[in-house]
Amino acid sequence: MQLSQAQIDFFETFGFLKFPQLMADRLDWIIEEFTRTFPEQNRHDGTKRTCVVPFIDQRMSVLIDDPRMLAIGKSLLGEDFNYMGSDGNYYTGNTGWHRDGYHEKYKHLKIAFYLDPLDADTGALRVIPGSHRLRDKYGDDLTLQMQDTNKTWDVAGADVPAYVLDVTPGDILVFNHNLFHSAWNGSTNRRMFTINMCQRYAEADIQELRDYIGTAARFWIDRAFSDTMMNEASPERMVHLEQVMANDGHLAALSAKARLEMAEPSRG
C-alpha cells in the first residue's frame, strides 16, 4: 500500500482521511483481541468512558508492523516517524469539541479503529475540516471560538457545521491531532482504539518531546511502551520506537506523583 499524492494533499488541506474497509481482513482478530485486552475487573458499565493505555502493546503490537499502518505513517510523517502509543476505549455518550493537541512544529496524527457501525445519529466522529491549520486565521479564530459554541454563536455543539465520518467496522480514520473533532448522540458502549504517531523530533527540540511524553503520567504508566512492544521489536519497528524509548526515563517518577494525587488513572 502507498498513499497517493492526492491523499497526502487532502490530509494536509483538511486534516483527515478515511480508508474504507482497509482493515476488514483483520477485523475478527481485532475485535477478539480488543475484548481480551480489557481487564476482567471493573468492566465497562456504560456510566462513563473506560480507557486502557497502552492498548495495542498488550495483544496487538503487530499492528504497528502492518504495511498499511507503516504506509500511513511514512507517507504523512516521514520514513522515521515515531510511534507514540495507543489507547483502547469504550465510549459513553457525547464527546464535545476538542483538539487532541496543539502542535505547532511537529505533526502528530491518530489512526482510529471503530468497531461498531456509526453515523451522525449514533456517535460517529465529526470533524471541522481545516481546523488543524494553526497558523492561519481560520484555525486561530477557532481556538477561541470553540471553547463555548453556545456563547460564541448560540449554537449547541451537536449543531456546529461539521463533516461526519460515518464508519463501518473495518474502516480506518486518520486525523491530525490539531483537528477539532467531536461525537454526539452515541450509545453507552462504543468500541474504539487508536494508534498515535508523530514526526521525529530534532535534537534541539527533545525537551518538547519529553514534555509530551510526560503527559502520559495521568495513565499511571512507567514506560511509554509495554515490555512486549519493546522486546518483540524487529529492527524496522525499533526505528519507530527508539526516540521515545530514549526519552521516557522521567515518566515513572511523574506517574508515581500522579498516583498520589489521583483517585484512579485517567479515562482519556
C-alpha positions as CSV (number, residue, x, y, z in Angstrom):
1,M,0.0,0.0,0.0
2,Q,1.1,3.5,-0.8
3,L,-0.8,6.8,-0.3
4,S,-1.3,8.8,-3.4
5,Q,-0.2,12.4,-3.7
6,A,-3.9,13.3,-3.8
7,Q,-4.5,11.6,-0.5
8,I,-1.5,13.3,1.1
9,D,-2.6,16.7,-0.2
10,F,-6.2,16.1,1.1
11,F,-4.8,15.3,4.5
12,E,-2.6,18.4,4.5
13,T,-5.5,20.6,3.5
14,F,-8.4,19.2,5.5
15,G,-6.6,17.3,8.3
16,F,-8.1,13.9,8.0
17,L,-8.5,10.8,5.7
18,K,-10.9,7.9,5.6
19,F,-9.8,4.4,4.4
20,P,-13.0,2.3,3.8
21,Q,-12.5,-1.3,4.8
22,L,-8.8,-1.0,5.0
23,M,-8.5,-3.5,7.9
24,A,-11.5,-5.7,7.1
25,D,-9.3,-8.7,6.6
26,R,-8.1,-8.5,10.3
27,L,-11.4,-7.4,11.8
28,D,-12.4,-10.7,13.5
29,W,-9.0,-11.0,15.2
30,I,-9.0,-7.3,16.1
31,I,-12.4,-7.5,17.8
32,E,-11.4,-10.6,19.7
33,E,-8.2,-9.1,21.0
34,F,-9.9,-5.8,21.8
35,T,-12.2,-7.6,24.1
36,R,-9.5,-9.7,25.7
37,T,-7.3,-6.6,26.4
38,F,-9.8,-5.0,28.8
39,P,-9.3,-6.3,32.4
40,E,-12.0,-8.6,33.9
41,Q,-12.2,-6.3,37.0
42,N,-14.0,-3.0,36.7
43,R,-15.7,-3.9,33.4
44,H,-17.3,-1.2,31.4
45,D,-20.7,-0.4,32.8
46,G,-21.8,2.4,30.5
47,T,-21.8,5.1,33.1
48,K,-18.5,6.7,31.9
49,R,-15.7,6.2,29.4
50,T,-13.4,3.2,30.0
51,C,-9.9,3.6,28.8
52,V,-6.8,1.4,28.7
53,V,-3.3,2.8,28.0
54,P,-1.2,1.5,26.4
55,F,-3.5,-0.7,24.3
56,I,-2.2,-2.4,21.2
57,D,1.1,-3.0,23.1
58,Q,-0.5,-5.8,25.1
59,R,-2.0,-8.2,22.5
60,M,-1.9,-6.4,19.1
61,S,1.6,-5.0,18.9
62,V,2.0,-6.5,15.4
63,L,-0.4,-3.8,14.1
64,I,2.4,-1.3,14.2
65,D,4.3,-3.6,11.8
66,D,1.4,-3.9,9.4
67,P,2.3,-2.5,5.9
68,R,-0.9,-0.4,5.9
69,M,0.0,1.3,9.2
70,L,3.6,1.8,8.0
71,A,2.4,3.3,4.7
72,I,0.2,5.8,6.5
73,G,2.9,6.8,8.9
74,K,5.7,7.1,6.4
75,S,3.6,8.9,3.8
76,L,2.3,11.6,6.2
77,L,5.1,11.8,8.7
78,G,8.3,10.6,7.1
79,E,10.2,7.3,6.9
80,D,11.5,7.6,10.5
81,F,8.2,8.5,12.2
82,N,7.7,7.9,15.9
83,Y,5.1,5.5,17.3
84,M,3.5,7.5,20.2
85,G,1.4,4.9,21.9
86,S,-2.2,3.8,21.8
87,D,-5.4,3.8,23.8
88,G,-8.4,1.5,23.8
89,N,-11.9,2.8,24.8
90,Y,-15.5,2.0,25.5
91,Y,-17.1,5.4,24.9
92,T,-20.3,6.6,26.6
93,G,-22.5,9.5,25.4
94,N,-21.2,12.7,23.8
95,T,-17.7,13.9,23.4
96,G,-17.5,17.6,23.0
97,W,-15.4,19.6,20.6
98,H,-11.7,19.5,21.3
99,R,-8.3,19.1,19.8
100,D,-6.0,16.2,20.9
101,G,-3.0,18.5,20.8
102,Y,-1.7,21.9,19.8
103,H,1.5,21.0,17.9
104,E,2.9,24.0,16.0
105,K,6.1,22.4,14.7
106,Y,5.8,18.7,14.6
107,K,2.9,16.8,13.0
108,H,1.0,14.3,15.2
109,L,-1.7,12.0,13.9
110,K,-4.2,9.5,15.2
111,I,-5.3,6.3,13.4
112,A,-8.7,5.3,14.7
113,F,-10.3,1.9,14.6
114,Y,-14.1,1.9,15.2
115,L,-15.5,-1.5,16.0
116,D,-19.2,-0.6,15.7
117,P,-21.2,1.0,12.8
118,L,-21.7,4.7,13.5
119,D,-23.3,7.6,11.8
120,A,-24.4,11.1,12.8
121,D,-27.2,9.7,15.0
122,T,-25.2,7.1,16.8
123,G,-21.9,8.8,17.7
124,A,-19.8,9.0,14.6
125,L,-16.7,11.2,14.6
126,R,-17.3,14.7,13.4
127,V,-14.5,17.0,12.2
128,I,-14.1,20.6,11.2
129,P,-12.1,20.4,8.0
130,G,-9.0,22.6,8.0
131,S,-9.2,23.5,11.7
132,H,-5.7,21.8,12.2
133,R,-4.1,24.7,10.4
134,L,-3.0,26.7,13.5
135,R,-1.1,29.4,11.7
136,D,-3.9,30.7,9.5
137,K,-6.7,33.0,10.7
138,Y,-9.4,30.3,10.4
139,G,-7.6,27.8,12.7
140,D,-6.5,30.6,15.0
141,D,-10.0,32.0,15.4
142,L,-11.5,28.6,16.1
143,T,-9.1,28.1,19.0
144,L,-11.1,30.7,21.0
145,Q,-14.5,30.3,19.4
146,M,-14.8,26.6,20.0
147,Q,-14.4,26.9,23.8
148,D,-18.1,27.6,24.1
149,T,-20.1,27.4,20.9
150,N,-23.3,28.4,22.7
151,K,-21.7,31.6,23.9
152,T,-19.9,32.3,20.6
153,W,-22.6,31.5,18.1
154,D,-25.7,30.5,20.1
155,V,-25.2,27.0,18.6
156,A,-25.2,23.7,20.5
157,G,-22.1,21.5,20.0
158,A,-24.1,19.0,18.0
159,D,-25.2,21.7,15.6
160,V,-21.9,23.2,14.7
161,P,-21.3,22.8,11.0
162,A,-19.0,19.8,10.6
163,Y,-18.1,16.8,8.4
164,V,-19.5,13.5,9.7
165,L,-17.3,10.4,9.2
166,D,-19.7,7.5,9.1
167,V,-17.9,4.2,9.7
168,T,-18.4,0.5,9.2
169,P,-16.1,-1.8,11.2
170,G,-13.0,-2.4,9.1
171,D,-12.8,1.3,8.1
172,I,-9.9,3.4,9.3
173,L,-9.9,7.1,10.1
174,V,-6.8,9.2,10.3
175,F,-6.7,12.7,11.6
176,N,-4.2,15.4,12.7
177,H,-4.1,15.9,16.5
178,N,-4.7,19.6,15.9
179,L,-8.1,19.0,14.2
180,F,-11.2,19.9,16.1
181,H,-13.4,16.8,16.5
182,S,-16.4,15.5,18.5
183,A,-19.0,12.8,18.7
184,W,-22.7,13.2,19.5
185,N,-25.8,11.0,20.1
186,G,-23.7,7.9,20.9
187,S,-24.6,4.8,22.8
188,T,-23.0,3.8,26.1
189,N,-20.9,1.1,24.6
190,R,-19.0,2.3,21.6
191,R,-15.7,0.5,21.0
192,M,-12.8,2.3,19.5
193,F,-9.0,2.2,19.8
194,T,-6.2,4.3,18.3
195,I,-2.6,4.2,17.2
196,N,-0.8,7.6,17.6
197,M,2.3,8.7,15.6
198,C,4.3,11.8,15.1
199,Q,7.2,13.2,13.1
200,R,10.7,12.5,14.6
201,Y,11.9,15.4,16.7
202,A,15.1,17.3,16.1
203,E,17.7,17.1,18.9
204,A,17.2,20.8,19.6
205,D,13.5,20.1,20.4
206,I,13.9,16.9,22.5
207,Q,12.6,18.7,25.7
208,E,9.4,19.4,23.9
209,L,9.1,15.6,23.1
210,R,9.9,14.8,26.7
211,D,7.3,17.1,28.0
212,Y,4.7,15.5,25.7
213,I,5.7,12.0,26.8
214,G,5.3,13.2,30.4
215,T,1.6,13.9,29.9
216,A,1.1,10.1,29.9
217,A,1.7,10.1,33.6
218,R,-2.0,10.6,34.1
219,F,-2.5,6.9,33.0
220,W,-0.1,5.7,35.7
221,I,2.4,4.1,33.3
222,D,6.1,3.9,34.0
223,R,7.3,3.5,30.4
224,A,5.8,4.8,27.2
225,F,5.6,1.3,25.7
226,S,5.0,-2.2,27.2
227,D,7.7,-4.8,27.5
228,T,6.0,-6.8,24.8
229,M,6.1,-3.9,22.3
230,M,9.8,-3.3,23.0
231,N,11.1,-6.9,23.4
232,E,9.4,-8.2,20.3
233,A,10.5,-5.3,18.1
234,S,12.2,-6.0,14.8
235,P,14.9,-3.6,13.6
236,E,12.3,-1.9,11.5
237,R,9.8,-1.5,14.4
238,M,12.7,-0.2,16.6
239,V,13.2,2.7,14.2
240,H,9.7,3.9,15.2
241,L,10.2,3.3,19.0
242,E,13.8,4.3,19.6
243,Q,13.4,8.1,20.1
244,V,10.6,7.8,22.6
245,M,12.3,4.9,24.4
246,A,15.4,7.1,24.8
247,N,13.4,9.9,26.3
248,D,10.8,8.4,28.7
249,G,13.1,8.0,31.7
250,H,11.3,10.6,33.6
251,L,7.8,9.1,33.2
252,A,8.0,6.7,36.2
253,A,8.6,9.5,38.7
254,L,5.8,11.6,37.2
255,S,3.4,8.6,37.3
256,A,4.3,7.9,41.0
257,K,3.4,11.5,41.7
258,A,0.1,11.1,39.8
259,R,-0.8,8.1,41.8
260,L,-0.6,10.2,45.0
261,E,-2.8,12.9,43.5
262,M,-5.4,11.0,41.5
263,A,-8.1,8.6,42.7
264,E,-7.7,6.5,39.5
265,P,-5.9,6.6,36.2
266,S,-7.2,9.0,33.7
267,R,-10.1,7.8,31.5
268,G,-8.8,9.8,28.5
